[in-house]
Amino acid sequence: MSNHTEVRARHRRSRARRLAIQALYSWQLAGEPVDDIYDYYSEDRDFDRADAAYFKELLLEITSDSESLNILLAKYVDRDLEQLTQIEHAILWVGLFELRDHLEVPHAVVINEAIELSKKFGAENGYRYVNAVLDKAAKDLRTAVSGEWKTIKLNTPDKEED
């Protein structure tokens, strides 16, 4: 893959994340069926410049798995989830989902994308909170092995020595 092609693919993923954040925000506020929200956002003027398959995966997987993502998120936040703004919640869902399920995406990319989305859509200094939460999560969910990041199990019981 040429350098130009790789850059275009990264930009398409970034746009997919941005649309997913907006769609997840709408889903939280309106409570409309996910298929309707998908249809609405797939008509966005930026949609053809986004990675459509990645957008669809983010939206469908996160909405269908929001309960387990919330359980995971609760481990890393210092407040009740109800105190998060809907946009912070959406950004953190996408970040946690990518950290947990998309090991091909480096953790630094996941965190940086979340920070940039938070700067664009969130509260004035909300990006700092998003950064801290995802940094903590990345340390738990991924570990450096041979220069690569991989998932580790959480809450594994210690084996007793004989």
Wavefront OBJ file of the C-alpha trace (Angstrom):
o trace
v 0.000 0.000 0.000
v 1.451 3.359 -0.986
v 1.953 6.132 1.524
v -0.804 8.199 -0.133
v -3.232 5.285 0.076
v -2.406 4.737 3.765
v -2.990 8.421 4.544
v -6.350 8.350 2.739
v -7.368 5.224 4.669
v -6.487 6.907 7.995
v -8.504 9.993 7.047
v -11.463 7.800 6.079
v -11.278 6.068 9.487
v -11.107 9.437 11.254
v -14.228 10.598 9.451
v -15.958 7.321 10.340
v -15.133 7.904 14.023
v -16.448 11.472 13.857
v -19.720 10.335 12.285
v -19.978 7.483 14.808
v -19.559 9.928 17.706
v -22.331 12.102 16.296
v -24.571 9.087 15.650
v -23.985 7.689 19.162
v -24.759 11.110 20.616
v -28.036 11.144 18.660
v -28.815 7.598 19.757
v -28.383 8.551 23.415
v -30.534 11.667 23.115
v -33.303 10.525 20.803
v -33.436 6.824 21.559
v -34.406 6.160 17.948
v -33.766 2.786 16.315
v -30.133 2.357 15.309
v -31.117 1.561 11.713
v -32.852 4.947 11.424
v -29.826 6.724 12.861
v -27.542 4.823 10.462
v -29.724 5.834 7.507
v -29.657 9.478 8.593
v -25.870 9.625 9.001
v -25.208 7.663 5.826
v -26.766 10.603 3.978
v -24.246 13.053 5.522
v -22.199 14.974 2.961
v -18.968 13.526 4.436
v -20.197 9.938 4.357
v -18.614 9.042 1.013
v -15.273 10.325 2.336
v -15.600 8.116 5.451
v -14.869 4.430 5.904
v -18.517 3.374 5.657
v -17.930 -0.176 6.861
v -16.016 1.046 9.926
v -18.721 3.609 10.732
v -21.373 0.904 10.516
v -19.344 -1.452 12.706
v -18.748 1.227 15.351
v -22.402 2.230 15.473
v -23.902 -1.264 15.463
v -21.364 -2.931 17.759
v -21.261 -0.144 20.325
v -25.033 0.258 20.552
v -25.555 -3.487 20.859
v -22.761 -3.806 23.441
v -23.297 -0.551 25.353
v -24.027 -2.315 28.657
v -20.726 -4.201 28.761
v -18.883 -1.110 27.533
v -20.473 0.836 30.398
v -19.342 -1.806 32.895
v -15.828 -1.531 31.494
v -15.974 2.264 31.426
v -17.068 2.399 35.074
v -13.683 0.909 36.020
v -11.837 3.918 34.625
v -13.977 6.949 35.404
v -14.042 8.786 38.716
v -17.760 9.599 38.621
v -21.104 8.005 37.890
v -21.629 7.435 34.185
v -24.748 9.606 34.356
v -22.461 12.563 35.098
v -20.650 12.201 31.780
v -21.914 14.381 28.973
v -23.424 12.390 26.117
v -20.584 13.452 23.836
v -17.914 12.337 26.361
v -19.791 9.078 26.758
v -19.878 8.514 22.987
v -16.172 9.338 22.601
v -15.217 7.049 25.475
v -17.352 4.220 24.049
v -15.549 4.458 20.709
v -12.151 4.635 22.412
v -12.818 1.647 24.669
v -14.286 -0.358 21.812
v -11.196 0.242 19.687
v -8.813 -0.491 22.553
v -10.622 -3.728 23.298
v -11.647 -4.984 19.857
v -9.354 -3.360 17.289
v -5.839 -4.367 18.199
v -4.611 -3.325 14.759
v -5.200 0.298 15.782
v -2.307 1.463 17.968
v -3.383 2.697 21.399
v -1.777 6.087 20.743
v -3.965 6.515 17.655
v -7.102 5.573 19.606
v -6.308 8.090 22.345
v -5.247 10.861 19.956
v -8.393 10.476 17.851
v -10.541 10.616 21.007
v -8.726 13.750 22.200
v -9.230 15.485 18.859
v -12.932 14.570 18.793
v -13.293 15.803 22.347
v -11.633 19.115 21.463
v -13.984 19.493 18.505
v -17.268 18.444 20.131
v -16.756 18.363 23.897
v -16.465 20.834 26.730
v -13.534 23.246 26.852
v -11.147 21.002 28.804
v -13.040 17.741 28.402
v -10.242 16.340 26.245
v -8.053 16.108 29.346
v -10.569 13.854 31.060
v -10.998 11.694 27.941
v -7.216 11.398 27.692
v -6.845 10.335 31.333
v -9.637 7.744 31.151
v -8.433 6.158 27.915
v -4.808 6.206 29.045
v -5.796 4.248 32.152
v -7.877 1.852 30.069
v -5.071 1.326 27.547
v -2.688 0.319 30.312
v -5.164 -2.325 31.456
v -6.440 -3.519 28.102
v -3.144 -3.619 26.232
v 0.382 -4.415 27.195
v 3.672 -4.148 25.316
v 4.986 -7.497 24.134
v 7.710 -7.689 21.507
v 6.921 -4.155 20.395
v 3.260 -4.958 19.767
v 0.176 -4.211 21.799
v -2.175 -6.988 22.721
v -5.154 -7.560 24.996
v -4.609 -8.908 28.480
v -7.213 -10.417 30.767
v -8.610 -8.218 33.500
v -9.135 -9.456 37.047
v -7.306 -12.725 36.597
v -7.050 -14.531 39.916
v -3.566 -14.978 41.303
v -2.448 -18.588 41.436
v -1.392 -19.757 44.818
v 2.037 -21.280 44.957
v 2.401 -24.749 46.462
l 1 2 3 4 5 6 7 8 9 10 11 12 13 14 15 16 17 18 19 20 21 22 23 24 25 26 27 28 29 30 31 32 33 34 35 36 37 38 39 40 41 42 43 44 45 46 47 48 49 50 51 52 53 54 55 56 57 58 59 60 61 62 63 64 65 66 67 68 69 70 71 72 73 74 75 76 77 78 79 80 81 82 83 84 85 86 87 88 89 90 91 92 93 94 95 96 97 98 99 100 101 102 103 104 105 106 107 108 109 110 111 112 113 114 115 116 117 118 119 120 121 122 123 124 125 126 127 128 129 130 131 132 133 134 135 136 137 138 139 140 141 142 143 144 145 146 147 148 149 150 151 152 153 154 155 156 157 158 159 160 161 162
